[in-house]
Amino acid sequence: MKDNAKKKKVAAIVTEYRYNSHAEVILGRLLGSFQYEPQIEVVSIYTDQVPKGDMSREEAKKHRIPICATIGEAIRAAHSEGPVDGVVIIGEHGDYPFNEKGMHMYPRRRFLEETIAALDELGLAVPIFSDKHLAYDYNDALWMYNQMKTRNIPFLGGSSIPHTDAVPAFDPDNLKTLSEILMISNGGLEAYGFHAMDIMQSLAERRTGGETGVRSVQLIDGVGGEAWAMMDRGEWPEELLLHALQAYPDLPNAIPRESEPEPALFIIEYKDGTKGYIIQFKRLTELWGYAYRYGENQVAAAVCDSDLDRPFKHFERLTQIIEAFIMTGEPPFPMERTLLSTGMICLAMESLYNRRKMDTPELSITYSPS
């Protein structure tokens, strides 16, 4: 590659690298796939699993990048005349078990723990990107956060969807007086619920005074139509759902009781009284959207403009953000957002498991957005 000597060098630590995996759409771009022109150089790769359809070996051979036997070896990158300048961790996809709460036990803590151990040996604190939420266990997530804070390691994580454009666009100053927000989501409760949590938090953190933390979290699976019954009782806002649906050009402007009889429902109560809701459908739409109340009972709504098919251009934007972060060491938002979004999805799944609302004093996380 041209000007490789001037590029920041990174190690890529992934669960698996196959077609349409997060490794392909992020790491693949850093290797020049999807007609992407990378600004940083991948010098080593560690893959935790090698599934049928693996792409890592062929791509590594094509780019003359070693597949390392351990994470430590990938970080040290002795073959590249010195250690790396940054680390990209993609702990998504792969054959890993689920715990009793229905959470996918991806080895993100182990990946970070081994990364930090190698960096400690080298006396380094380079920028680390870790895809999606920190861990399936909030205690692990808190440990990861504290380890990086103690070492002053720059960190970037979270969902790709908060970086998409809002359609229609709205005045971000509206969010200063946000008092209530409803997200439309889809798919699996943990994996896709986290995307909705992270989008919601990227909006909620813009309230005047910044983030003050979350008081309680609840997840209702919706079996038997409980989410709709709760709406009928006024326990979550039908009005905001209708406004959110209006932002989708291809959806009927009506409550989808018949097509979606058993949606799941997340309820988030912030410490300052702000309310958050996520209605998670199974079939209605694959796009995230939302409506929020602000000011004197004003409402705005938008859809997140993410692609549903290849080449998944929202991952191109995320890759650009990752590169800028590695090159500057400056994350676009505080790592506390990712910690809080992680805590919300972890405790939501615990709420479902225990069949009750969870009070969340451990989520008294305060921060101001960049």
HUQUIFEN-V336726 format. One line per field, one symbol per residue. phi: phi as a letter, one per 30 degrees, with the letter a starting at -180 (. if undefined). burial: 1 if it has 9 or more other ideal C-beta (glycine too) atoms within 8 Angstrom, else 0. A space follows every 50 residues. Layout:
phi: ???
burial: ???
//
This chain:
phi: .diedcddcbcccbdabbeidddddcdeddcjdhhdcdcbcdcabbcdbb ddiecdddddddchcddddbdeddddhddcikddcabccbcbikcbdcdd cicddddddeedddddedddecicbdebcbdiddadcdddddddedddde chddbbbjddddddddbddbdddeddcebabbccbaiddddcddededde ddcddddejidcjcdabbbcdieiiddddddddidadeeddddddddcdc cddadddddbdbddbcbccdddjdcbbbccccbeaccdaabbcbhcicbb bacddcdcbechdddddddddddddddcicddaddddddddddddddddd dddchadcdbddcdccacdd
burial: 00000011111111111100111111111111100101011111111100 10011110110010101100111111100100111111111101010000 01101111101111111110010001111111111111011111101110 10111111111101011000000111110111111100111111111111 11111110011111111111110011110110000110011111101100 10000100010111111111000111111110011011111111000011 11110100000101111110111111100010111111111111111111 11100001010011101010
//
